[in-house]
Amino acid sequence: MQLILLAVFIAGACYFTLVPRYLDAFTVAFFSAAIYFLPGLVGYTLSPATPDMPIKLPVEMDPEAIGIMIAVLTSIVLGGVAWDQASRNWGAPGWRLEEARPASSIALLLALAGLLMDSVESGGAIFAPDKRVVIDVVGRGHIIWEMGASVAAVLAFRYRQRGTLLIAAVLLLLDMWIGFRYAFALTLVTIMWMWLQRQRPFRLAAMRMKYLLIVLLGGLVIISYQNLKEPVRTGDWTEVVRRTTSPLWYFNGILTSEPFTTQTVMNEIVRRDFRTGSEHLWAATQHLLLFSPSLDAETVRFNDLYQPALFPIVDHGLANNIWAQMWSAGGWPALCVFLVVFVSFLGLGSWLIRSPDPGLQAGATLLFAYWAFYIHRNELLVQVGFEKQILLVWALCTVGGILVCRAVRTRSAAGPGLLP
């Protein structure tokens, strides 16, 4: 099975790098899956650390777990081929929003408000050195902070507003410093995606080496910070220098990175034939509604079902795995149905990100970066929550930006002597 997965990866990599095509959601999804399925390619994953065994030990990958990886990668590749054929003569979306350049500033103000809200409500505990303390005290202000900063950054990049982009980046770095990497990572993915995008199909392999090196450097920073956050937060700069100047530290960091924890979840679920009902899937669909928690929507987390049963002595939360979730809820039929949904939304995203409208393109790229890249380590409920939060913040800031521009135009048209 491992050789089949390797063959699918090589075939997909050749297609997405050698065939002239847009840098679309299928491309991002494929290389993200390749990163998260690295344990399948090397044949092992790692057991999670526990109080009794703080060292992560290698665990052989189950053949059926590798089979799930093969199904996901194959679906992305075939979906990309089918999309290229179906959309060959399609134009870019013709919608254009009104001028909304102030949207990035509104998003930045939201982020600052969220930071202030979380700081006050927690009494400053969000800056505690122990992430477990931080997780217990963060609230809705943290969501506003993260999503506001992400939306501000991608809009500022697209509108070329350097000052706003710099402040948003600082807010995202601060979020990463207190223990949360994903907002910074997905914002970086989104900005790089827009930066590398071209108006016409092109060969990814023909791109200049400097672009590839910058992308690889960005990925290495995100992966490496996981093993660097403790000395950074405690101010042990001697240890930071020691680690970052050791090539072996980077190599070990890759081979013990998040994918090896994420795929441990799927490996154990498949190996031990852990089955659930569909309640956690139904709960996730309820959260498609706005303000669903306030409407008493159910919150059935897949993590709350598998972790106590399969990892009872692990004293920290484990990453999720949406492919394991589908397999556990309904076996291969449920997995295949969700793959169709996943690939269909990749097609929608591939079309929307070609929009000539800068605000719409930036919002769509961020939205589908989460769908194409980050879905591999989430459960459905969390993924739905992320997509909804991005859409709400982007829409609110865009409408606000349009209204500000309208007010400015109205005042300008009225003349200085006609308005107080």
HELIX and SHEET records of a PDB file:
HELIX    1   1 GLN A    2  LEU A   18  1                                  17    
HELIX    2   2 ALA A   25  TYR A   36  1                                  12    
HELIX    3   3 LEU A   38  VAL A   42  1                                   5    
HELIX    4   4 PRO A   63  ALA A   86  1                                  24    
HELIX    5   5 ALA A  103  SER A  122  1                                  20    
HELIX    6   6 ALA A  125  PHE A  127  5                                   3    
HELIX    7   7 LYS A  131  VAL A  137  1                                   7    
HELIX    8   8 ARG A  140  TYR A  159  1                                  20    
HELIX    9   9 ARG A  162  TRP A  177  1                                  16    
HELIX   10  10 TYR A  182  LEU A  196  1                                  15    
HELIX   11  11 LEU A  204  ALA A  206  5                                   3    
HELIX   12  12 MET A  209  TYR A  225  1                                  17    
HELIX   13  13 LYS A  229  THR A  234  1                                   6    
HELIX   14  14 TRP A  237  THR A  244  1                                   8    
HELIX   15  15 PRO A  247  LEU A  255  1                                   9    
HELIX   16  16 GLU A  258  ARG A  271  1                                  14    
HELIX   17  17 GLU A  279  GLN A  286  1                                   8    
HELIX   18  18 SER A  292  LEU A  295  5                                   4    
HELIX   19  19 PHE A  302  LEU A  310  1                                   9    
HELIX   20  20 ILE A  322  LEU A  352  1                                  31    
HELIX   21  21 PRO A  358  PHE A  373  1                                  16    
HELIX   22  22 TYR A  374  ARG A  377  5                                   4    
HELIX   23  23 LEU A  380  ALA A  414  1                                  35    
SHEET    1   A 2 TYR A  44  LEU A  46  0                                        
SHEET    2   A 2 PRO A  58  GLU A  60 -1                                        
END                                                                             
